[in-house]
Amino acid sequence: MRETSSTSHVALVTGANQGIGAATARALAARGVAVLCAYLRPRGPGEGDAADPYHAARSIDGEEVAARIRRAGGRAEAIEADLGDPAVPGRLFDVAEDRLGPVDILVNNASGWIQDTFTPDPADRFDRPLRPVTAQTWSRQFAVDAMAPALLIGELARRHRARGAGWGRIVGLTSGGDLGFPGEVSYGAAKAAQTDYTLSAAAELAALGITANVVRPPVTDTGWVTDEVRRFVASSLTHFHVADPDEVAKTIVFLASDEAGLITGNVITLR
């Protein structure tokens, strides 16, 4: 059901076929925003296996999210594309402009997550398999979690200037902490790079009416949370909740609203 009348805003949401990305796309559409749902289903041995709820969720066709939005009266399109390809960010903006209109909301949610580590341990505390840091694990995560957001922000800024626009919103998703991300070291490092890009955008693009913020979600049940993870959160002094993707999406949608016009250059930690 639509919450407001239609707006002229158009959002590009990456990783929008499941989890926080899909929830954000639906929530933006409920506010009258047209949404391009960009996504990439996992490929390779063991990925997308129905026996693994997390990879099964990541294998959802993004068109299902777009179709659900359209059935509810919203405007949405879906496109599958690999953000590891540096030509993709420009193509996504082209598709959005052709089908929906100029993008003025960018949500960098997609991840090339691979759990790599410097330790010889075969698995983490939740029995998830660990891989050693290699050029392959590094390059995949930095391509999707750092390079692609930087190129997408640059594309938004370039087109924004060219059409003389005066309103824009950028929201990135991060993870890790002050001591990095032990057990997921390349993921944490790539997210730290994305954070720096986003905060730089907040300073450099403020004069263009663009705000840029980063959201650090709590442990969020996107298909990977087990009873052991829930027990860990319950006993932790720094993790307070296991969130639903729709709960995280509410904060992202607020940051993409008119009401959040004075909120920029922040890393907002949800617990």
Buried (B, 14 or more C-beta within 10 A) or exposed (E): EEEEEEBEBBBBBBBBBBBBBBBBBBBBBBBBBBBBBBBBBBEEEEBBEEEBBBBBBBBBBBBBBBBBBEEEEBBBBBBEBBBBEEEBBBBBBEBBBEBBBBBBBBBBBBBBBBBBBEEEEEEBEEEBEBEEBEEEBBBBBBBBBBBBBBBBBBBBBEBBEEEEBEBBBBBBBBBBEEEEBEBBBBBBBBBBBBBEBBBBBBEEBEEBBBBBBBBBBBBBBBBBBBEEBEEBBEEEEEBEEBBEBBBBBEBBBBBBBEEBEEBBBBEBEBE
